[in-house]
Amino acid sequence: MSSWRYWRLSIICLKSAERITRLGLTDGACISNSMNDNSNSFDSRSFLKNLTTQPGVYQMYNTDGDILYVGKAKNLKNRVGSYFQKSGLPIKTQALVKRIAKIEITVTPSEAEALVLEHNLIKAQKPPFNILLRDDKSYPYIFISSGEPFPKLAFHRGAKKKKGQYYGPFPNAGAVRESLNFLQKTFKVRQCEEATYRNRSRPCLMYQIERCSGPCVGLVEQARYDEDLQETRLFLEGKSQELKQRLTHNMEAAAEALEFERAAEFRDRLQGLQAVQAQHSIEAGTGNMDVVACERSAGVSCVHAIYVRAGRIIGSRSFFPSDKLEHDEAATLAGFLGQKYLSGQGFDIPAEIVLSHPLEDAEALAEAIAQVRGARVSLSANVRTYKAKWLAMAIEAARQNLKQKLNAKTTLRKRFIALQDVLGFDEPPKRMECFDISHSSGEYTVASCVVFDQEGPKKSDYRRFNIEDVTAGDDYAAMAQALERRYARLQKEGKALPDVLIVDGGKGQLTQAVEVLGELGIHNEMLLVGVAKGPTRKAGLELLHFVDGRELDLEGDHPALHLIQHIRDEAHRFAITGHKKGRDKARRRSTLEDIPGVGPKRRKALLTHFGGLQAVKDASQDELARVPGISKKTAEEVYSLLHSE
């Protein structure tokens, strides 16, 4: 059965939550069992009695209809039944089972197809008890343009709309920039923007420092540039041996022709290639593979992936999956691989994936990943030679990064406990929010709201507010507007309020917070704290202001103060980032964009004809009307708006 058919069936299953839907088991089936109105627990016995032994996916829901967990099974009856055994369940699994009010079943033709459906549902629904991989960013590429005499090299991220060749994806931007830097020094293919390239009258600094061959002003012949570009492609395609042979041949040919400077160039390229290979490769491995290791301690997991292409390590990255059920390393790896390679996250899939732990369902997982890749994929945990060395690197990296994560988590926990003591709480605060205001002499005012819980910054809950209709530079009014918009919305949506609200500022900012929250009727539901910088504005000299008039001056090394500084600085960073983006965008905006009827083509025609905005402003109506595409009426409107002041 094709994948779209059982995916459609799973959607039907989600929409039929309150009734039992039965479909032909040859095509897939969805079966739902709910908690009886007069019962306080899920009737597992009657549900399991009629449950199929075929492979498929099960979805667990609570009494409110919220998804709890999504799982797949080779035998649904045995797998789901294991949750309701009388003894032997881990404590956290018992906590999950107590919340179950309904289970929905989707039958699939094979375990591999169940695996694909499981991870599609996890990606779509994000069940709290599943292993969740937060990795929704797009991956970067190296781009070579086409359709022009002298193509360029460029960093690319996002949709592939431009004509040309895309190499990658790379695990992070640093790996791309490292490769671009090497290519710029070695092969001297241009990396400048089109506007820069087309408007040069003399070579730029890149040519002067021998990182570009100067095609913009005709300092390199077409044939020679094409040769440099071909060598660049060979490097990006991982054809190192072919590239070495080519460079060696060219070096010898240039030497025989007594072109010793040209021969020296090929020699330097060859040495650079050998140096980068020695830096990135442990042994002479030539395959494409991902090496993935998992380490777990104190309820936290770290998965470290090393990406190897053509025998060269192009990058690595650590992940910390969320896992409330505290699975072992093998289960965590299985969850990671499924979400990484089956959920359409845009990263290429190599022919081999080396793992630190053998997986129980390795065959089904390999089959499912192979369906996505369109070719065979092998999962191996028992490796030797250079693969074993790469795996050892991944294991050690996972171990060290996990250690750092646990140390940071322990430090954060100590800071929350210290803050609990300072504020006189019965327990550490579960949620804290902090506001800050940023502007440049009143220009483009932005307010930020950052959120911390006991795990640290919760960036998914961060918010920015573009402040409008307030006097420029009036931080008090800006703070009042941001607070009113934030907490009026939280009230409307019925979302949780923070235990502690921090505003960056002294008594004035705190007064604004008290007034706004008082009007909303929630001023008594959270503790308000104002953080004022010390007389010299140095870190460690902050003064804490409270609503009752108290002032608290903590020691510079106090853990509670460190936590407050952390959230305050994060709010400051988030506000400044938003302000700079908005300010720069506003400054780049042309006055012509505000004129009705003057679109991109007419703006371009005006600027091209007069050479700049100031010349457009100095032009008369008659001169404006002589521009191609500008009528007398449009010229009058342009002149009127530009001289309205």
N, C-alpha and C positions, 0 to 999 in steps of 0.2 A: 504493500500500500504506500502511495506517495506521502511525503511528510505533510503536505498541505491538508490532506484529508483528516489526519488525526489531530492536527492543530485546530482545524475548524470544529472538530468534535469537542476539544477541550474548551473552546470558547462557548459552545452550546452548554457545556457542563457548568461554566461559571454563571451563565445567565439563568440556569435552572436550579438555583440553590435550594429552593423550598419544595422541590418535587423530585421523584425518582424518575430518571430518564433511562430507558432501555433501548439500545440499538443493537444491530446484528454484530455478534462477537467476531465475525470474520473481518469486519471493517474497522472495528474499534468500538469501545463501549464506555459510557459514562454512568456511574451508579452513585447515588447520594443517599446517605443515611443521616437523619437529624436527631437531635435530642427530643424526647417526648415532652409535651407541655407540662405534664405532671411529674416529670422526673428531674433529678438534680445531677445526673451523670449520663455519659454517652453509653448507649446500649451496645457494647462491643460484641457480646455473645451472639445476638441475632444478626448483627452486621457481618461477622466473620462466617457465620453458618452458610450464607449464600454467596460468599465472595469467591471469585474465580482464581484459578492457579496460573493464569496466563501472565505474561509480562505487562507492565504498564506503569502508570504514575498515580500517586495518591496525594491529595491535598487536604490538609487539616485546618479547620476553622474553629473559632471560639463562638461564644453565645451571641456576640455582636455581629457575626458574619465576617470578622477580620481574619485574614490568612495567617496561620501560625507557622506551617511547615509544608514544604513540597519535597517529595522523595520519589525515587524510582525503584522498581523491583523486578527481578527475574521471575519470581513467583509472588504475586500480590498477596495471596492468602497467608503464606508463611511470613512475609516481611511485615505486613500490617499487624498480624497476630502477635509478632514479637514485642510490640509496644504494650500489650495487655497481659503479659505473663505476670504471675503472682509475685515473683521475686527476681532479683538479679539486675534490675534496671538501675542505671546511675541516677543520682539525685536530680540532676538537671533534666534528664529525660522524664522522670516522674513528674516534675513540674510542668513539662509540656503536656503530658497525657492528662493531667488534671484539668487542663484548660480546653480540651477537645470537646466540642459540641456537635461537630459534623465532619464527615470524611467524604470526599468525592474521589471517584476512581475513573481513570481513563485507560482503557485497554489498548495496547499497541501490538503490532505484529512481531516485534523483536525487542530484546533488551537494549540494543544500540539505539533504536528509534525512541524508546522510552527515555534514554539518557538525553537525547537531543531535546525532546519535549520538556523534560524536567528543567533543563537549564534555560530554555526559553521562558518558562513560567517563573523561574527564579528571577530572571532579568526583568520581567514585566511587573511582578508583584512584590519582590523584595521581602520575602517572609522573614520575620525577626529571628527565628530559630535555625535558619539555614546559614551555611558558610557564605558570607557575602564579600565579594571582591569589588572594592570601589576603585574602578579603573575605567572611567568613561571618557578619558581624553582622547583626542586624535593623535596619531603618531606622525612624526616628521619624515620627510623624504629629501633626497637630493634630486634636483630637476635640471635637465639639459633641454633648452628650448630648441625648436626646429622651425624651418621655413624662413631662415635668414642666413646671410653669408657667414656671419661670425656668431654662432650660438653662444649662449651664456650658461654658466653654472649658477644655481641658486638654491637657497633653503626654501622648502615648501611644506606647508601644513594645511590640511583642509581638502576640499573637493578638487578633483583632478580635471579642471576645466581647460587649462592651457594645453596647446599642442606641443608635444615633446616627449621625452623619456623620463620616467620616474624610477629612481633607484631607492630601495628600502622596502618597508619602513624601518627606521632606526628606533631603538628603545627610548631615546631621549634626545633633546636638542643638543646636548653637549657632544654626543657621538657624531651628529651631523656636522657641527662646527669644527670638530677635530679633523674630520675627513676633508672638509672644505679648505681648512687651513693648510693641510698637507698638499692637496691638489693645487692650491694657489701658488705655493712655494715651488712645487715640482714641475707642473705642466703649464702654468702661466695662462690658463684659459680665463677669460674675463668673467667677473662676478658682479659687475656694476649694474645699476638699474637702467632701463631703456632710456629714460629721460636724460640721464647723465651721459650714456653712450652716444646718443644721437646729437648732442649739443656740445661736444668737446672740440676745441680748436687746437689744443696742445695736449700732450699726454699728462695723465694725472699722477698722483704720488705713487700709486701701485706700480706703475711702469718704472718710476725712478728707483724704487727699492726692489726691482726685479721680481715682482709678483704678477705681472701682466705683460703680454707681448705687444700691447698698444694697437689693437685692431681699430680703435676709434679714430685714429688719425693716419691709418695706412702704414704702420711701421712693421707689419708682418704680412708676408705673402699668404694668399688663400690656401695654397697647397700645404704650407708649413703649419698653418693654424689647424687645418683638417687633420694633419698628422698628430698634433698635440691633443686634439679632441678625441681621436681614436684611442690614443694611449690612456686618456682619462676614462673612457668607457670600459676599456679592458680592466683597469683597476677597480672600478665600481662593480663590474660583473664578477669580480673575484678570480679572473684569469691571470693569476700572478706569474705562472710559469711562461705562458705565452708572451706576457708583457716583458719579462726578463729577457727572453730570447730576442724579442723585437729590439729592445734597447741595446743589447749586446751587439746585435747585427748592425744597427745604425751607428753605434760608436766605432766599430771596426771599419765600416764603410767610410765614415767621415775622416778617420785617421789615414786611411789609404789615399783619400782624395786630398790630403794635406790640409783639411779643414779642422785644425786642432781646437779652435774655440768651440765649434759645434760638437766635436767629439767629447770635449770636457763637459758640455751640457748633458750629453747622454750618460756620461760617467756619473755625474752628480745625481741624475735622476735614478740611476741604478742603485747607487749607494743609499739614497733616500728611501727607495722601495724596500731594500734589504733591512734598513734600520726600523721601518715601521712594522715589517713582518716580525722582526725579532722582538719588538716591544709588545705586540699583540698576540703572538702565538707561542704556545709552550713547546709543541712539537710539530712535526710536518703533517698535521691533520689537514684534510682537504674537504671534509664534508660540511653540510649545513645541519645544524642541530641546535636545540635549546636544552640547556642543562639546568634542571630545576631541583632544588633541595629545600627541605622543610625541617625546622627545629621548633620545638614547643617546650614552654616552661611557664609555670605559675599562671596557667590559664590563657597565655598569649602565644600565638603562632606567628612565625616569620617564614615566608616563602621567598627564596632568593633565586632569580633566574639569570643565567648567563646566556647571551645570544651569540652564537658562532656562525659565521657565514664564510664559506670557502676557506675553512681552517683558520679564520681570524676572528678574535673576539671583538665584536663591534660595540658592545655595551652590556650593562647589567642593571638590575633593578631589584629592590626589596619590596615585598608586599606584606601587609599585616591584615589578613582576612578577619572579619568579625565572625565569631563562632560561639554562640551562647551554650551550645550543647557540649562543647569541649571535646570534639572528636580527636582521635589520635593522628599522628603525622600522615599515615597513608590515606585516611579519609579526607584530611585537609588538602593533600595533594590532588586527590581525585576531584574534589570540589573546585579547586583552583584551575585545574586543567580544563574542566568542563566549561567554566565561565570564561576562561581565557580564549579558548579555541572554538567553542560552539555557539557563542553569543554574538558573533558578528562585530567584534570590537576593532576590526581593522588591522590586526597584526598578521603578518604572513606566517604560515605553518610550515615548518621544515619537515624533512622526511623522517627525522629521528628526534625523539625526546628522551633524554637521559634523566632518570629519577633517582632520588636518594633512598626511596623506599618502594618495595614491590607493591602493586595494587591488586586488590582482590578481584576487581572487575576490569582488569587491564585489557582483555580481548574486546569486550563490548565498547570500552572507551576508545580504543584504537580504531575500531570499526566506525564509530560515530565521527571521530575527528577526520578519518579518511574520507567519509562522505562529504564533509565540508571542504576538505582540501582538493578532492577530486583525484587523489592518488594515495597509494599506500603510506601508512604512518606506523612506525614501530615505537613502542614504549619499552625501554630497557632499564633495569636497575643494577644488573651485574655486568660491569664494564671493566676494561683493562686499558693499558697504555695511556695515550694522551687523553682519552675520554675519562679515565679514572682521575687524572690530575685535574681536569676541568671540574669534575664532580667534587673533588676534595676542596677546590677553591670555592665552589658554591656552598658547600656545607659549612666551611669556616666563615664565609661571609654571612650566612644566615645566623650562625651562632653568635657572632660578634654584634650584628645589628639587633638581634633579639636581646642581647645583654644590655645594649644601650637603651633600647625601648623600655625594658623592665626598670633600669635605673631611673630613667626619666619619669616613669609611671610611679615609682616609689617616692621620688622627690615631690611629684605633684600631689600625691596622697598626703604627704607630710605637710605640705603647704595648705591644703584644704583643712586639715585638722587644726593647724595653727590659726587659720582664719576663723574657724569655729570657736576656738577659745577666745580670740580677740573680740568677736561679735557677740559672744554669750549665747550661742545656739546650742540646742540639745544634740544636734548632729551636724556633720559638715554640710554646707549648702550644696544642693543638687544642681542648681542652675543659676548662673550669674550673667547679667547683661551690662554692657558698658557703652556709653554714647560719647562721641566727640564731634567737633565742628571744625571744618577746614575751608579756608578761602584765601585769596590774595587781595588784600585791601578791599574786601567786600565783593570781589569778582568771583562768580560761579561758586556759591556757597553749597557745600555738601556736608551732610551729617551721616555718621556711620553708627551702626549698632552691631557689636560683636557679641557672640555667645560662647560661654565656657560651661562645660559640665565637668564631672569628676574624671573624665578621660582627657580633658584639655580643650583646646579650641574646637568648636562644633561649626565648621565653616559652612555647612549646608544651611544653617540658620542665620548666617550673616545677612544684613540688609543695609542698603544705602538709600538716602533720601535727598533728592535735589530740592533745595530750599527755594521757595518762590514767595513773592509778595511780602517780603520783609525788607526793612531798611538795610542797605549794604553795610556790612560790618557789625550788625546787631546780633551778637552771639546769643544773647538771652532769648530773643524772639526766635532765632533759628533752632535753639535747643527745645523751646516750647513746641514749635511746630513738629519737629521730629518725634518727640515723645508722644504728642497727641495722635499723630498718624500711626505710630507703632502700636500703642496700647488700645486705641479704639478698634483697630483691626483685630488684635488678639481677642478682645472681648467679643467682637462680632462673630469671629470664627470659633469661639469657645476653646481656645488653645491655652496651654499652661503659662502662667506668669512666672517670672524669675523669683528666686528667694532673695537675691540681692541685686539692686540696681545701682550701678556706679556711673556718675557723670564726671567727665574731666573738667574740673573747675572748682571754685571755692563756694562761698555762701550764695553768691548770686545765681549760679547755675543750679545749685541745690534747691533754692527757693522756686525757680521755674519748674523743677520736677515736682515739688510738693503741690504747687498750684494746679498743674495739669492733671496729676494723678488724683488730686482732690476732686476736681470737676468730673472725672470719670468714676469716682467712688471706689478707687482701688488703692488709695495711698496707705492703707493699713495692711495691705496684703503682701508687702515686700519691704525689706529694709533698704533705705536710701542712704547712699554714701557719696560725698563729694571729695574728689582728690585734687588738692591744690599743690602746685609745685612750691618748693621752698624758696627762700629769698634769693638764692643764687641759681635756682632752676636746675640744680644738680640732682641726679638720681640718688635716692636714699634720704633725701631731706623733705619728702612729701608730708603734707599735713592732711589728716582725714577729718572731714566735717560730717556731723550727724544732724538729723532733723531736730533733736531735742537741745541743740546748742553745744553739745560736747565736741571737743577737739582732741584728736589722738595723734601723737607724734611717736611712731614706732622707730626702733633702732634700724639702722641701715641694713643690717644683716638678718632682720627678722623674716622667717619664711612666709608669714602672712603678707608682709609688705612686698616681698618678691612676687607673690601671686597677683596682688593688686597692680603692681608695676607691669606685669606681663599682660594682663587684660587691657590696661590703659594704653600701653604701647601698641598693642595689636589694633585697638580702636583707632589710635592715631595714624598708624600705617594704612589701615583700610580707608580712612577718610581722605588722607592725602593722595592715595592712589586714585580714588574716584574723582577728587577735585582736579588733579593734573590732567586726567583723561578728558574730562568735560571742558576744562579751560582751554586746552590745546586744540580740541575740536572746534570750539567756538572761535578761537583766534584764526584757525585755518579757513573759516567760513567767509566767503566773499560777500560783500554788500550787494552784489548783483543777484545773489540767490534770493533776496527778499523782494525782488521786482516781479510782479505778476506778469506772466506771459514770456518771461525770459528764462528759457530752459538751458540745459547743458550746451546745446549746439550754438545758440545765440550768445551765450556767455563766452564760449570759445572764440566765436567770430569777432566779438568786441575786443577781447584781450589780445587776440592775434593781430588784429588790424592796428590797434593803438600801442601794443607792446606792454601794457600793464594797466592796473586799476587806476593809478593816479592820472595817467594820460586820458583814460576814459572820463574821469571826473572833470578834467580840464577842457574836454571837447565841447563844442557847441551842439545845438540840436541838429543843425544842418550837417555838421561833420558826422554825427552819430547816424543820421539817416542815410549816409553814403556807404555805410557798412553793408556788405551783402547779407540779405536775410533780415535786415532791420527796417521796418516800415517807418513812415513819419510819425504815426501814432505811438509806436513802440519807442521811438527815439524821444518823443515828448515825455513819455512815462519814465524812461530811464533818466533823462535830464532832471525831471521834476523830483524824483526820489533822491538822486545823488546830491541835489542842492536844496533839499527840504529844510535843512538846519539854518 
